Every structure is written in C-alpha cells, then in structure tokens.
Amino acid sequence: DVCSSDLKDLCIDLIHDSKKDYSEIAEGTYLCVTTVKNLATEKTRFPRADTLERVLRYFGAQASVNLTSLKAQYRPQPKE
C-alpha cells in the first residue's frame, strides 16, 4: 500500500527532477503557483489528496489507491 507521505515524496521528486518552473507546473495542474512551491519546498506538511493527484497526472505518473468517488467540488477544474 502507498501511504500519503510516499505520494507526497514522489510528487516532490517529480517537481524537482523536471527542472520546470513552478509557474509552468501550476498552469498544467490548475494549481496556484504558491501551492506548487509550498509542496516542492515541503512547507506544506499534509497536502490535499487532489493536489497530489493533479501533480501525479501532470507528470504522467500513476499510483494505485483505494478511494471512494471524488466529490465534484474536488475534481480538477480549469482556472477562471
């Protein structure tokens, strides 16, 4: 089983290994630049599951977890 700290560490590694600007990742994940930066610098201790999912999807990574359905309010949406 993958725990949330493993997913967090994987996302941090993906961000750093990509050598991309936080703004480029934020645009591709529909996250705020600050959210990406705080995750990458480990300022965020307990990131939301949907934040980790967005980063994983952006980099084409897959993780297998057992979840109930994701509420509509938490599904990734384009910025307005």
Secondary structure, DSSP 8 states (H G I E B T S, - for coil): ---HHHHHHHHHHHHHHHT--HHHHHHHHT--HHHHHHHHTT--SS--HHHHHHHHHHTT-----------GGGS-----
